[in-house]
Amino acid sequence: MAPPKSFVDANPQAGKDLQAIQQPLTSLSTQCTLPVSLPQLLGVLQGAQSAAAVPAGSGPLPGPTPYTTR
């Protein structure tokens, strides 16, 4: 689904950015011979981001295990 022409006309840089984002997706779709759309890819990325999100204060910070002496 393409953005409305009026939006692209009013925001030419956004139109160029959308084309730049879509180019690798078009190449991937051609290489894999699978029809992949930008909305499908964005949905996958959003799902991955929400699955990776960790609520604040839900556990220790990432990094090496603290050294403790006994």
Buried (B, 14 or more C-beta within 10 A) or exposed (E): EEEEEEEBEEEEEEBEEBEEEBEEBEEEBEEEEEEBEBEEBEEEEEEEEEEEEEEEEEEEEEEEEEEEEE
